[in-house]
């Protein structure tokens, strides 16, 4: 009986090992046809102060819009729908005109949005003059 030595034995072992591994792996997975969503995950805050860096944060929520609306936002689906309807432009939510009267007091409240909207980085900040102005401009997005 002859023994196979050296490179021939090593090559044969590698070839047989590769065949065994390929047979055990099974068929390749089917490509998915599901629609892929760009990430849309935000942290929203409301705080007292005239700018975010010095504001006293009162409330904060998470909002995920990649699949309908999730997170700690009390009405995530409606907030996501509103953001989608304005193309993710937060100014279109916070700076909308209103005929509702508000006092002219200066008691600033700042809202922020940090995170990712449809794959692009978002860092938004807007200061309202007072709580009445916030109610007008909060829309569904900052209503928490």
TAQUIBEL-V698274 format. One record per backbone hydrogen bond with DSSP energy under -0.5 kcal/mol. NH is the residue of the N-H (numbers start at 1). CO is the residue of the C=O. If there is no record, write none. Layout:
BEGIN
NH_CO, NH_CO
END
This chain:
BEGIN
5_3, 8_5, 10_6, 11_7, 12_8, 13_9, 14_10, 15_11, 16_12, 17_13, 18_14, 19_15, 20_16, 21_17, 22_18, 23_19, 24_20, 25_21, 26_22, 41_116, 42_63, 43_114, 44_61, 45_112, 46_59, 47_110, 48_56, 49_108, 54_51, 55_51, 55_52, 56_48, 57_55, 58_46, 59_46, 61_44, 63_42, 64_70, 65_40, 65_63, 66_40, 68_65, 69_67, 70_64, 73_62, 76_73, 79_75, 80_76, 81_77, 82_78, 83_79, 84_80, 85_81, 86_82, 86_83, 87_84, 88_83, 89_86, 90_88, 92_89, 93_89, 93_90, 94_90, 95_91, 96_93, 107_105, 107_129, 109_128, 110_47, 111_126, 112_45, 113_124, 114_43, 115_122, 116_41, 117_120, 119_39, 120_117, 122_115, 124_113, 126_111, 128_109, 128_126, 134_130, 135_131, 136_132, 137_133, 138_134, 142_138, 143_140, 144_142
END
